[in-house]
């Protein structure tokens, strides 16, 4: 576990050295929210939830896009001699999950200031956001590791990620509708179970595929 934390701290130091990347993500969140609010002026509850997750998904894509693209090839050879592939993958996922949770709360705050808070069940929305952050972190980290093998990292990440994010988005919207009180469904556990199953499937696939990707 200590080796994983060493890798996470290295990721954090790199991020702090390149503060423009994090600032760019925050600027994207702020500008997207402002544009949507300027167009709608008032966001009803359903539109609030849809706007939140669309902005969050694209912000997550931007945040995780650089996961395997900012280290030099020499550093990867250095990591290859020191760490097991799953240790590196776990560190990347953990760091990206923290980053996505930060984006989640930042976006929630920005939309709260601009469009108000329509949440009826705030704790459910919080749980939904945490599961989404972890699940997207695993999925996008795996896709980023695949896309880095090509010469078109940014475009390949988007092409591979967007279709796979649709099932997650559907479940997120259903759970958000329950959190907003805009659905008659009073049993959200089915959606939580389905979302957790998708995340578990992605996790298992990642743990199986990443060592082969790393060796290549």
C-alpha positions as a printed Julia matrix, in Angstrom:
216×3 Matrix{Float64}:
   0.0    0.0     0.0
   2.9    2.35    0.74
   4.19   1.94   -2.81
   0.8    2.95   -4.18
   0.74   6.03   -1.97
   4.2    6.96   -3.23
   2.88   6.89   -6.79
  -0.19   8.92   -5.78
   2.0   11.57   -4.14
   4.13  11.69   -7.31
   0.98  12.28   -9.37
  -0.04  15.06   -6.98
   3.35  16.77   -7.24
   3.21  16.64  -11.03
  -0.3   18.12  -10.95
   0.83  20.94   -8.67
   3.71  21.72  -11.04
   1.23  21.9   -13.9
  -1.45  23.93  -12.18
  -2.7   25.23  -15.52
  -4.26  21.81  -16.21
  -6.39  21.87  -13.06
  -7.21  25.54  -13.63
  -8.33  24.67  -17.16
 -10.73  22.03  -15.85
 -12.21  24.44  -13.3
 -12.54  27.09  -16.02
 -14.37  24.55  -18.19
 -16.78  23.75  -15.34
 -17.43  27.42  -14.63
 -17.8   28.5   -18.26
 -20.07  25.55  -19.18
 -22.32  26.21  -16.21
 -22.45  29.93  -17.0
 -23.33  29.32  -20.67
 -26.12  26.9   -19.77
 -27.49  29.26  -17.13
 -27.3   32.23  -19.53
 -29.37  30.32  -22.07
 -31.99  28.87  -19.71
 -31.97  31.61  -17.05
 -33.8   29.18  -14.78
 -33.06  25.49  -14.56
 -35.97  23.23  -13.53
 -35.09  20.18  -11.49
 -34.91  17.7   -14.41
 -32.77  20.02  -16.53
 -30.56  20.71  -13.51
 -29.75  17.02  -13.16
 -29.12  16.52  -16.89
 -26.92  19.62  -17.09
 -24.93  18.51  -14.07
 -24.02  15.08  -15.42
 -23.32  16.19  -18.99
 -20.84  18.81  -17.73
 -19.41  16.34  -15.22
 -18.83  13.62  -17.82
 -17.0   15.91  -20.22
 -15.0   17.45  -17.36
 -14.03  13.94  -16.24
 -12.94  13.12  -19.77
 -10.69  16.19  -19.82
  -9.28  15.45  -16.37
  -8.35  11.81  -16.99
  -7.24  12.3   -20.6
  -3.68  13.14  -19.55
  -3.31  10.19  -17.14
  -0.78   8.28  -19.22
   0.25  11.06  -21.55
   2.38  13.36  -19.44
   5.16  10.94  -18.42
   8.08  10.34  -20.73
   8.81   6.89  -22.11
  11.91   6.71  -19.92
   9.85   7.19  -16.79
   7.57   4.34  -17.82
  10.57   2.05  -18.18
  11.64   3.2   -14.7
   8.2    2.39  -13.3
   8.27  -0.94  -15.09
  11.35  -2.01  -13.13
  10.01  -0.87   -9.75
   6.27  -1.48   -9.63
   3.77  -4.18  -10.45
   1.33  -3.07  -13.19
  -1.64  -3.27  -10.83
   0.14  -1.01   -8.33
   0.54   1.63  -11.0
  -3.06   1.2   -12.15
  -4.4    1.42   -8.57
  -2.4    4.62   -7.98
  -3.71   6.2   -11.19
  -7.29   5.22  -10.35
  -7.03   6.5    -6.78
  -5.61   9.85   -7.86
  -8.18  10.25  -10.65
 -11.01   9.34   -8.27
  -9.93  12.11   -5.88
  -9.73  14.52   -8.83
 -13.23  13.58  -10.04
 -14.67  13.92   -6.54
 -13.15  17.42   -6.43
 -14.78  18.21   -9.8
 -18.1   16.79   -8.51
 -18.2   19.1    -5.49
 -16.93  22.08   -7.51
 -19.66  21.64  -10.11
 -22.32  21.12   -7.44
 -21.25  24.38   -5.78
 -21.17  26.32   -9.08
 -24.65  25.14  -10.11
 -25.93  25.79   -6.59
 -24.76  29.41   -6.83
 -26.01  29.96  -10.38
 -29.2   27.91  -10.55
 -30.08  27.03   -6.99
 -30.2   23.64   -5.31
 -33.17  21.43   -6.22
 -32.07  18.47   -4.13
 -34.73  16.78   -2.03
 -32.49  13.89   -0.97
 -29.01  15.36   -0.87
 -27.39  12.3     0.7
 -28.55  10.12   -2.19
 -27.04  12.54   -4.66
 -23.78  12.52   -2.7
 -23.63   8.71   -2.75
 -24.45   8.74   -6.48
 -21.62  11.2    -7.11
 -19.07   9.16   -5.16
 -19.96   5.93   -6.98
 -19.87   7.77  -10.32
 -16.46   9.29   -9.54
 -14.93   5.92   -8.66
 -16.54   4.12  -11.6
 -15.56   6.74  -14.16
 -12.06   6.89  -12.72
 -11.57   3.17  -13.33
 -13.17   3.22  -16.79
 -11.37   6.31  -18.07
  -8.02   5.25  -16.65
  -8.27   1.95  -18.52
  -9.34   3.68  -21.74
  -6.53   6.21  -21.4
  -4.02   3.36  -21.07
  -5.39   1.85  -24.29
  -5.47   5.13  -26.2
  -1.88   6.06  -25.3
  -0.73   3.15  -27.46
  -2.0    5.04  -30.52
  -0.84   8.34  -31.98
  -4.25   9.95  -31.43
  -4.57   9.8   -27.65
  -7.2   12.54  -27.19
  -9.51  11.49  -30.0
  -9.22   7.77  -29.24
 -10.03   8.35  -25.57
 -13.21  10.21  -26.51
 -14.22   7.66  -29.14
 -13.75   4.72  -26.78
 -15.11   6.38  -23.65
 -18.36   8.01  -24.76
 -20.22   4.8   -25.8
 -19.13   3.04  -22.61
 -20.23   5.98  -20.46
 -23.84   5.86  -21.74
 -25.04   2.99  -19.46
 -23.45   4.75  -16.48
 -25.08   8.05  -17.48
 -28.54   6.44  -17.72
 -28.27   5.06  -14.19
 -26.89   8.34  -12.88
 -29.83  10.25  -14.34
 -32.32   7.84  -12.76
 -30.67   8.11   -9.35
 -30.48  11.88   -9.71
 -34.21  12.01  -10.52
 -34.85  10.2    -7.25
 -32.56  12.65   -5.43
 -34.42  15.58   -7.0
 -37.83  14.08   -6.22
 -38.91  14.18   -9.88
 -39.7   10.46  -10.18
 -42.42   8.37   -8.53
 -39.9    5.57   -8.02
 -39.42   5.04   -4.3
 -36.97   2.15   -4.52
 -33.64   3.39   -5.93
 -31.73   0.37   -4.71
 -32.24  -1.41   -8.02
 -30.42   1.42   -9.81
 -27.69   1.49   -7.17
 -27.2   -2.27   -7.53
 -27.06  -1.97  -11.32
 -24.6    0.91  -11.16
 -22.42  -0.97   -8.67
 -22.55  -4.03  -10.94
 -21.36  -1.98  -13.91
 -18.51  -0.53  -11.84
 -17.58  -4.03  -10.61
 -17.56  -5.35  -14.18
 -15.34  -2.48  -15.34
 -13.02  -3.07  -12.37
 -12.66  -6.77  -13.15
 -12.03  -6.05  -16.82
  -9.42  -3.43  -15.93
  -7.55  -5.7   -13.52
  -7.43  -8.38  -16.2
  -6.45  -6.18  -19.16
  -4.07  -3.62  -17.72
  -1.09  -5.96  -17.03
  -1.16  -7.05  -20.7
  -1.38  -3.42  -21.86
   1.52  -2.47  -19.59
   3.77  -5.24  -20.89
   3.16  -4.18  -24.48
